[in-house]
């Protein structure tokens, strides 16, 4: 069993090495840091959405902003949109799961806010609908996806498409990139 474990670790490292050497992706990460920092400085918030493991990643990254990352500091306004289970189940039941995030974006989003949609395939209908709703509100949209970007590729202002088609490797890299963004936003905002 030791070799298959090593193979999985090596595959994860390989994806991260590809990110390390992708100047376009690194430039996008830099731009996203600037966009989020500017949004916070302007009194705006960052909203996150995802499904399953990506919902967990959304909640994790929102907590890094609203709690803390490295510094003891004031909270930054960030929230994962799935944390109200009564809302999610009511809207999914009464309308459709495809609109659970879009309705929340329409209710809470304002121009200048940032929406980060996380979908390993880039094809989650409820994430795409949320992105469209955010753009209609004048929000900035950032997508975290896998290699192809899926349908989100053409609908986000900024796309962080991890160079992998394997869900666990994509999610591991989403957290890596998310942590990088949190670290640099925190450092820039609280400089």
Secondary structure, DSSP 8 states (H G I E B T S, - for coil): -HHHHHHHHHHHHHHHHHHHT-HHHHHHHHHHHHHHHHHHHTT--EEEEESTHHHHHHHHHHHHHHT-SSS------EEETT--HHHHHHHHHHT-GGGHHHHHHHHH--TT-EEEEE-SSS--HHHHHHHHHHHHTT-EEEEEE-TT-GGGGGT-SEEEE-S-S-HHHHHHHHHHHHHHHHHHHHHHHT-
